[in-house]
Amino acid sequence: HKSGFYTEPFELEISSEPGTTVYYTTDGSVPAADALSYTGPIHVYDRSTEANVYRSVRNVTRDWLHYEPEEAPVGKAYILRAVAVSGDGSVSEPVTATYFVDMDSYRQSTVISLVADPALLWGEDGIYVTGRDYDVWYLNGQAGEEPVRNYNRRGRDYEKEVFLEYFSEELTFSQNAGLRITGASNREDPMKNFTLYARKEYGGSDSFDEPIFPGV
């Protein structure tokens, strides 16, 4: 099943070269040794009714002890990432797919799926959160100089690789890209803005494969 919109849940089958084992994740992370081993079809369904995970992260704004994330479940795609591992331990490049199940309200819109390892965004060193240094300072008396919050840091050191899929009713193109937090005061907002960069170093092109804003 290709990435895209589906009206009903389905069973996803994965194939790979003989003698390899497939490992997969459903949280956006690249599969590692502790990932699930593929042994049979995977049930792909609408996850929108499940509890929010990353939307519930609190340290995405300066005074986060007083921030109450939205609890009502938000719309969720089903993200699957898989790798094949050979008998000698060689690992394939990850394959990523985004499935929108029973989410037809989005089908008529342009949709961009950005898939990244959650730790790159919401981990202690993630670019979407205040970060380890700030949180230690914030929770322990706030003595001394206030550390820079992670989402306020700039430059290539704070650019993280993501897998981008562009949908205009159906999947139009996909490629790896770089992502940074962007903006000025709105970096403090829980819902942040991104800048995307096409770079050959991510294994693709130094431009986006299709015009994202046709005619511009």
N, C-alpha and C positions, 0 to 999 in steps of 0.2 A: 504494500500500500504506500503510495506516494504521500508526501506532506500535502495537507489540504483540508477541505471541509467535507464532513461526512454526516449524514442525517441519522445514522444508527451506529451503535457500538459494533465492533467487529473483532475478529481474532487475527492478530498480526503474526505472520510467519517470517522467520529470518533464515536465510541460507548463507553458507560460506564454503570455502574450499575444503575438500576432504582432509581430515586430519587436524582440523582447527576446532577450537572451542570459542563460542561467542559469549561475551559478557556484556551486560547492559545495565543502564540506570534509567530512572524516570524522574530524577530531581534536577536535571541539567548538568550534573557533574560528568566529567569524562570517566568512563569505567576503569577501575583499578582492580587490584587483586581481590578486594572485598566486595566487588560488585556481584550482582545476580548472574548466575550461569543460565544460559538459555537452554531449556530442555523441551520446550513445546510452545505452541501458540500463546501469545500474550493478549490478554483481554484489554482492548483499548476502548475507553468510554469517556463520557463527559465528567470531568472532575470538579465542575463548578460548585457543587454542593459541599465539597470537602472543606474543612477548616483552612483558613488562610495561614500560610507559613511565612513567606517573605514579606507579605503585606503587613504582618503582625510584628515585624522587627521594630523595636522602639528607638534604638539609638541612631536614628536617621535625622535628628534635629538637635539643636544645641541644648535645650533644657528638656532632655528626653524623659526624665522622671515624671514630668507633667504632661507628656504626650500620650494620648490614648488612641491607638490604632483602630481603624474601622474593623469591627468584628463580623459584620455581615459578610458571608462568602461572596467573593467577586468571581467573575468569569475566568475560567482557567483552561488553557490548552493542555493536551496530553503530550509531554515531551519525552522522546526516547532517544538515547544515545547508545551506540553499540560498537564494540571492537571485536576483531577475531584474533585469537592467540594461537600460534602454531606450536607444535611439539617442542621446538627448540627455544620457545619463549619469545619469538618475534611477535610484535604487536602491530596490527594494522592502524591506519589513520582512523579516527572515530567517524562513524556515520551518524548523522543527526536528522531527526524527523519531527515535525510539529503537526499534530492532529487536532482540528477543531471539530468536536463531535456535538451535534445538536446545538450549534451556535450560528444558525443561519442569519441572525441579525447582523453579523459581521461580514457576511459573504459579499454584500454589495459595496463594501468599503475597501479601501486600500489598507492592508494590514502588514505590519512588519514584525516578524518574530525574531527576537534577540535571545540566543541561548548561550549562557556562560556558566562556568563552574560557580556555584553559589558562594564559595569562599572568596572569590575574587571581588565580589560585590559586598557581601554581608558578613564576611569573616572579620577577625580582629584587625586585619590589615586591609580589609575591603575598601573600595573607593566610594561606596554608597553610604558608609556609616561614619560616626565620629571617630572611631578607632581606639586602639588599646591605650595609647598615651593619654588621650583626652579623657577616656572613661576612668582611668585610675585617678587622674587629677579631679575630675568632676565628683567622684564618689567618696573622696577622701579629704574633704576639707577645702579643696580648691585653693591651696596655698601656693604661692609662687606664680611664675608666668604661665598663662593659659596656653596649653599646647595647641598647635594647629589641628583642626579637625580634618580627618581624611578626605572628606568630600570637598574641602576647600583647597586641597593640594592640586598642583597643575604640572603639566609637562609630560613627556613620554614615560617617565617612571610611573605615572599614574594613569596609564592607558592599558586597558586589559583586552585580551582577545575574546571575541564573541563569534558565534555562527549566526549569520543573517539570512533569513528567508523573507522574500518579498512576494506578497500575494495581491493580485488584482483579479478577484474572483477565484483564480487558481494560482498555483505556484508559478511565478514568472522567472525568478532567478534566485540563486543562493550562493553565498561565498563567505569566507572568513573575513573579519574586519576588526579594527581597533575601536574601542569605546572609551570615552572620557566623560566625566561629569562636566557640564558647562553651565555658564550663567554667572550672575553676580549675587545679589541678595537672595535670589530664589534657590540657591544651593541649600539654604536652610529649610526649604519646603520638604515635607516627607515624599512628595512626588517630584522627582528631579528631572532635569533635562539632560539629554545626551548629545554629544557630537560623535559622529562615526567617521572612521578613516579607512579608506581602501589602501592596502599596502601589500607589495609582493612578498614581504617577509612572512606574512601569514599563510603563504602557500597559494596565493591567488593572484589577483591583478592589482595594479596600482590605480585602478579606477573601478567604479561600480559597473557591473556588466550591462545594466539597463538604465535608462533615464528614470530616476526616481520622481523628478518633477518634469514631465514632458513639456518641451517648449521653452524651458528656462535655461 
